[in-house]
Amino acid sequence: MESLLTDLFSMAQEHSPSTHSAQRQACAALRERHLSAVRAGMGEEFYEKLRDAADECAYLDAEEAFLWGLRLGLALNRL
């Protein structure tokens, strides 16, 4: 079941262009400023590890939100 949900999430990402609201763009810019400071202070290797970990967490959060929305949509459909 988890594989199916992961596949559905990937398919939804491919077929639905993401919208970049002003708030999302501001958040991304802030993230990049902070990561640049990390790179300058701690070096490229640590920066890459931190960025990869943050990206993985963000992906898992988005996947979880997708699953929650899918479950909500199915529950609403049963009403």
Wavefront OBJ file of the C-alpha trace (Angstrom):
o trace
v 0.000 0.000 0.000
v 2.807 2.411 0.847
v 4.371 1.837 -2.563
v 1.065 2.644 -4.249
v 0.739 5.873 -2.265
v 4.321 6.830 -3.099
v 3.597 6.158 -6.774
v 0.417 8.255 -6.620
v 2.310 11.098 -4.975
v 5.035 10.974 -7.629
v 2.431 10.903 -10.386
v 0.591 13.876 -8.873
v 3.856 15.848 -8.700
v 4.627 15.091 -12.342
v 1.179 16.016 -13.650
v 0.370 18.995 -11.462
v 2.695 21.956 -11.741
v 3.432 23.409 -8.340
v 2.382 26.946 -7.658
v 4.898 29.214 -6.048
v 3.040 31.670 -3.862
v 4.761 34.761 -2.603
v 4.930 33.180 0.849
v 6.568 30.027 -0.530
v 9.069 32.076 -2.527
v 9.934 34.143 0.547
v 10.417 30.961 2.577
v 12.692 29.478 -0.096
v 14.741 32.684 -0.237
v 15.117 32.686 3.550
v 16.181 29.032 3.474
v 18.828 29.789 0.875
v 20.176 32.746 2.867
v 20.515 30.562 5.950
v 22.104 27.733 3.987
v 24.580 30.172 2.448
v 25.592 31.240 5.947
v 26.007 27.584 6.909
v 28.147 26.985 3.822
v 30.344 29.978 4.654
v 30.755 28.992 8.287
v 30.821 25.211 8.202
v 31.988 24.342 4.701
v 30.596 22.796 1.557
v 30.418 19.203 2.828
v 28.303 20.066 5.869
v 26.147 22.404 3.776
v 25.366 19.604 1.318
v 24.541 17.140 4.090
v 22.242 19.634 5.786
v 20.557 20.604 2.514
v 20.010 16.947 1.598
v 18.532 16.176 5.018
v 16.255 19.238 4.859
v 15.138 18.327 1.331
v 14.373 14.746 2.405
v 12.336 15.978 5.383
v 10.426 18.409 3.161
v 9.672 15.604 0.690
v 8.415 13.329 3.466
v 6.266 16.159 4.853
v 4.756 16.766 1.401
v 4.124 13.048 0.926
v 2.409 12.862 4.327
v 0.263 15.913 3.512
v -0.689 14.312 0.197
v -1.736 11.119 1.974
v -3.761 13.114 4.501
v -5.481 15.005 1.688
v -6.175 11.794 -0.202
v -7.740 10.224 2.875
v -9.799 13.353 3.502
v -10.986 13.398 -0.104
v -12.022 9.757 0.064
v -13.839 10.321 3.371
v -15.676 13.354 1.954
v -16.617 11.356 -1.118
v -18.362 8.796 1.134
v -20.608 11.478 2.687
l 1 2 3 4 5 6 7 8 9 10 11 12 13 14 15 16 17 18 19 20 21 22 23 24 25 26 27 28 29 30 31 32 33 34 35 36 37 38 39 40 41 42 43 44 45 46 47 48 49 50 51 52 53 54 55 56 57 58 59 60 61 62 63 64 65 66 67 68 69 70 71 72 73 74 75 76 77 78 79
